[in-house]
Amino acid sequence: YLVSSNGRLRRVCSANQRDMLFINDPATNALTWMRAMRVHQWVKNLLIFLPLLAGHLVGDVNRLAQAVLAFAAFSLCASAIYIANDLLDLDADRAHKSKRKRPFAAGMIPASSGVAAIAILLFASFLIATLLPWRFGIVLLGYVIVTTAYSFALKRQVVIDVMLLAGLYTLRIIAGAAATSIMPSFWLLAFSMFVFLCLAMVKRVSELRPSAGGEISGRGYVPSDMAVLLSLGPGCGLVSVLILALYMQSDAVLLMYPSKGWLWLVPPVFLYWIVRLWLKANRGEVEEDPVVFAMRDWQSLTIAGLIGILAALALWGPAPW
């Protein structure tokens, strides 16, 4: 039996072995590479635009262009890291219920092609970074260093791993601020750290939920850790809601939102989303990545739209009282 679609290899084998049967291997196409690069995960890099939105500077064309370039650089860099993670985790992924279907784990893309793709993506990413302020390049380099350390060792360290995941989300906001020369506020960084720590713990709970026993493959958690994560995770989510509520009384809100009364509806709406997310995670109904879950969940999308409407009313609408 020969599992290959290579015509030359088939001819050589046919010349030496008449009784050979051929099985086509899956063709590597653009869609397969998009899956390997986790293009759907690029939605996380939209956090780069958050400093622009929070500062009401989206209309600044130059800064918007810088944010777009930063998004492209960060996305290419993130894809290189995702491919590196997949190559390092081949054995663990092949033992996993769903990760075994990833392109490298399933043998749809050769590992050698993955190594070449990492080099190309990182080169393109840092080439784009040269068009932006030097601070962005430092943040991007820091992202590569932290994610590399995470991939090789720190992802096996309990608690540290979720703190690093939360920090990497926040690092995207800092990258956007560095690219557009906007100082991120205390409120934005404090909120992001707690809400992303909450989401990182959702990710770990979703991985623990289907495990029948022993550690998660490639991680340091065991099923008995579920109770701790189910306590800490929702707690971090509630703290993020509290920070959001306190922000509503800050001087910045008074200056930036003429009809700020509408914003008082945001904390209860966001609280509903956090509680619902954890109920879903506890039931095993959240995929491994809560961001992917939110993108496919109609209620999450509705809540995001509702928060956007409330922010617009606070900016341009009539005062509620």
C-alpha positions in Angstrom: 0.0 0.0 0.0 1.2 3.5 -0.9 -0.5 6.5 0.7 0.5 9.3 -1.6 -0.7 11.4 -4.5 2.8 12.0 -5.8 2.9 10.8 -9.4 6.6 10.2 -9.6 6.6 8.2 -6.4 3.8 6.1 -7.7 5.6 5.4 -11.0 8.8 4.3 -9.1 6.8 2.0 -6.8 4.8 0.6 -9.7 8.0 -0.3 -11.5 9.4 -2.2 -8.5 6.2 -3.7 -7.1 3.3 -4.8 -9.4 0.9 -5.7 -6.6 0.8 -2.2 -5.0 -2.4 -0.5 -4.1 -2.5 3.3 -4.1 -4.4 5.5 -1.6 -4.7 9.2 -2.2 -3.5 11.4 0.6 -5.5 14.6 1.4 -4.6 17.4 -0.9 -2.9 20.4 0.8 -4.9 23.5 -0.4 -5.5 27.0 0.7 -8.3 26.0 3.1 -6.0 23.5 4.9 -3.3 26.2 5.3 -5.9 28.6 6.7 -6.9 26.0 9.3 -3.2 25.5 10.2 -2.7 29.2 10.5 -5.9 29.5 12.6 -7.2 32.4 10.6 -10.4 32.4 12.6 -8.3 33.2 15.7 -7.3 36.5 14.1 -10.5 37.9 15.6 -8.6 38.1 18.9 -6.2 40.6 17.3 -9.1 43.1 16.9 -8.2 44.0 20.4 -5.5 46.1 18.7 -8.2 48.6 17.7 -9.5 48.9 21.3 -7.3 51.9 22.3 -8.6 53.7 19.2 -12.2 52.9 20.1 -11.8 53.7 23.8 -10.1 57.0 22.9 -12.7 57.9 20.3 -10.0 58.3 17.7 -11.3 56.0 15.0 -11.7 59.0 12.7 -8.0 59.7 12.8 -7.0 58.2 9.4 -3.2 58.0 10.2 -3.7 56.2 13.5 -6.4 53.9 11.9 -3.9 52.9 9.2 -1.2 52.2 11.8 -3.7 50.0 13.7 -4.5 48.1 10.5 -0.8 47.5 9.9 -0.4 46.4 13.5 -3.3 44.0 13.1 -1.7 42.4 10.0 1.7 42.1 11.7 0.2 40.6 14.9 -2.0 38.2 12.9 0.9 36.8 10.8 3.1 36.5 14.0 0.3 34.7 15.8 -0.2 32.3 13.0 3.5 31.4 13.1 3.2 30.7 16.8 0.1 28.6 16.3 2.0 26.5 13.7 5.0 26.1 16.0 2.6 25.0 18.8 1.1 22.4 16.6 4.5 21.0 15.6 5.6 20.8 19.2 2.3 19.2 20.4 2.0 16.6 17.6 1.9 13.6 20.0 -0.5 15.4 22.5 -2.8 16.5 19.7 -3.0 13.1 18.2 -4.1 11.7 21.5 -6.8 14.4 21.9 -10.4 13.9 20.8 -10.7 16.9 18.6 -7.2 18.3 18.2 -6.2 15.1 16.3 -8.0 16.6 13.3 -5.7 19.6 13.0 -3.8 19.7 9.7 -0.3 18.8 11.1 -1.6 16.2 13.6 -3.7 14.6 10.8 -0.7 14.5 8.4 -2.4 16.8 5.9 0.6 19.2 5.9 4.2 18.0 6.2 6.1 19.2 9.3 8.9 20.5 7.0 6.4 22.8 5.3 5.3 24.0 8.7 8.9 25.0 9.6 9.2 27.0 6.4 5.9 28.7 7.0 7.0 29.8 10.5 10.1 31.5 9.0 8.1 33.2 6.2 5.3 34.4 8.5 7.7 35.8 11.1 9.8 37.6 8.5 6.6 39.2 7.0 5.3 40.2 10.4 8.5 42.0 11.5 8.9 43.6 8.1 5.5 45.2 8.6 6.5 46.2 12.1 9.3 48.3 10.6 6.6 50.6 9.2 5.3 51.3 12.8 6.7 53.1 15.9 9.6 51.2 17.5 7.5 50.5 20.6 5.2 48.2 18.6 8.3 46.2 17.5 9.3 45.7 21.1 5.8 44.6 22.1 5.7 42.2 19.1 9.1 40.8 20.0 7.9 40.4 23.6 4.9 38.5 22.3 7.1 36.0 20.4 9.4 35.5 23.5 6.5 34.9 25.9 4.6 32.6 23.5 7.8 30.6 22.8 8.4 30.2 26.6 4.8 29.2 26.9 5.0 26.6 24.2 8.2 25.0 25.4 7.6 24.9 29.2 5.1 27.3 30.8 2.0 25.8 29.4 2.6 22.8 31.7 2.7 25.1 34.8 -0.8 25.3 36.5 -2.0 28.8 37.2 1.0 30.4 35.4 -0.4 29.2 32.1 -3.8 30.9 32.5 -2.1 34.1 33.7 0.1 34.1 30.7 -2.9 33.5 28.4 -4.7 36.5 30.0 -1.5 38.6 29.7 -1.2 37.8 26.0 -4.7 39.1 25.4 -3.8 42.3 27.2 -0.6 42.5 25.3 -2.6 42.9 22.1 -4.2 46.0 23.6 -0.8 47.3 24.5 0.4 46.6 21.0 -2.5 48.6 19.6 -1.6 51.5 21.9 2.1 51.3 21.0 1.3 51.3 17.2 -1.1 54.3 17.5 0.9 56.2 20.2 -2.1 56.2 22.6 -1.6 55.7 26.3 -3.9 52.9 27.5 -5.9 53.8 30.6 -5.7 52.1 34.0 -9.4 51.1 33.6 -8.9 49.4 30.3 -5.8 47.4 31.4 -7.4 46.4 34.7 -10.7 45.3 33.1 -8.9 43.4 30.3 -6.6 41.5 32.7 -9.5 40.1 34.8 -11.9 39.4 32.0 -9.2 37.6 30.0 -8.1 35.6 33.0 -11.8 34.6 33.3 -11.8 33.5 29.6 -8.5 31.6 30.0 -10.0 29.6 32.8 -13.0 28.8 30.7 -10.6 27.3 28.2 -9.0 25.1 30.8 -12.4 24.0 32.2 -13.6 23.1 28.7 -10.5 20.9 28.3 -10.9 19.2 31.6 -14.7 18.6 31.2 -14.4 15.7 28.7 -11.3 14.1 30.3 -12.2 10.8 32.0 -9.1 10.8 34.3 -5.5 11.7 34.5 -3.9 15.0 33.3 -4.9 16.9 30.2 -2.5 15.8 27.5 0.3 18.3 27.5 -1.0 20.3 30.5 -0.5 20.1 34.2 -4.2 20.0 35.3 -6.1 17.0 36.6 -9.9 16.6 36.7 -9.9 17.3 40.5 -8.8 20.9 39.7 -12.2 21.6 38.2 -13.7 22.8 41.5 -10.9 25.4 41.9 -11.2 26.7 38.3 -15.0 26.9 38.7 -14.5 29.1 41.7 -11.7 31.3 40.4 -12.9 31.8 36.9 -16.4 33.2 37.6 -14.8 35.3 40.4 -12.5 36.9 37.9 -15.5 37.6 35.6 -17.4 39.2 38.5 -14.3 41.4 39.3 -14.2 42.6 35.6 -17.9 43.5 35.9 -17.2 45.5 39.1 -14.3 47.4 37.3 -16.7 48.2 34.5 -19.3 49.5 36.9 -16.7 51.7 38.7 -15.5 53.0 35.4 -18.9 54.4 34.8 -18.3 56.9 37.6 -14.9 58.0 36.4 -14.1 61.5 35.2 -13.2 60.1 31.7 -16.8 58.9 31.2 -18.2 62.3 32.3 -16.1 64.0 29.7 -16.4 61.5 26.8 -20.1 60.4 27.0 -22.7 63.3 27.1 -25.5 60.8 27.8 -23.6 58.5 30.1 -26.8 57.2 31.8 -27.2 54.6 29.0 -23.8 53.1 30.0 -25.3 51.9 33.3 -27.1 49.2 31.4 -23.8 47.8 30.1 -22.6 46.1 33.4 -25.8 44.1 33.9 -25.8 43.0 30.3 -22.1 42.0 30.5 -22.8 40.2 33.8 -25.5 38.1 32.1 -23.0 37.1 29.5 -20.3 36.1 32.0 -22.7 34.0 34.1 -24.2 32.3 31.0 -20.7 31.6 29.7 -19.8 29.8 32.9 -23.0 27.9 33.1 -22.4 26.7 29.5 -18.8 25.8 30.4 -19.9 23.8 33.5 -22.3 21.9 31.3 -19.6 21.1 28.8 -21.3 23.2 26.1 -18.3 25.6 25.4 -15.7 24.7 22.9 -12.1 24.7 23.9 -11.8 28.4 23.0 -14.4 30.7 24.5 -13.7 33.3 21.7 -14.7 30.8 19.0 -17.8 29.9 21.1 -18.8 33.6 21.3 -18.3 34.1 17.5 -20.8 31.2 16.9 -23.2 31.9 19.7 -26.2 34.1 18.7 -26.7 35.4 22.2 -23.1 36.5 22.5 -23.3 38.3 19.2 -26.6 39.9 20.2 -25.1 41.1 23.5 -22.1 42.5 21.7 -24.4 44.4 19.4 -26.5 45.6 22.3 -23.4 47.0 24.1 -22.5 48.8 20.9 -25.9 50.4 20.7 -25.8 51.5 24.3 -22.3 53.1 23.7 -23.7 54.9 20.7 -26.7 56.2 22.7 -24.3 57.4 25.4 -22.4 59.3 22.7 -25.1 60.7 20.5 -28.5 59.9 22.0 -30.7 61.8 24.4 -30.1 61.6 28.1 -32.3 58.8 29.7 -33.0 61.1 32.7 
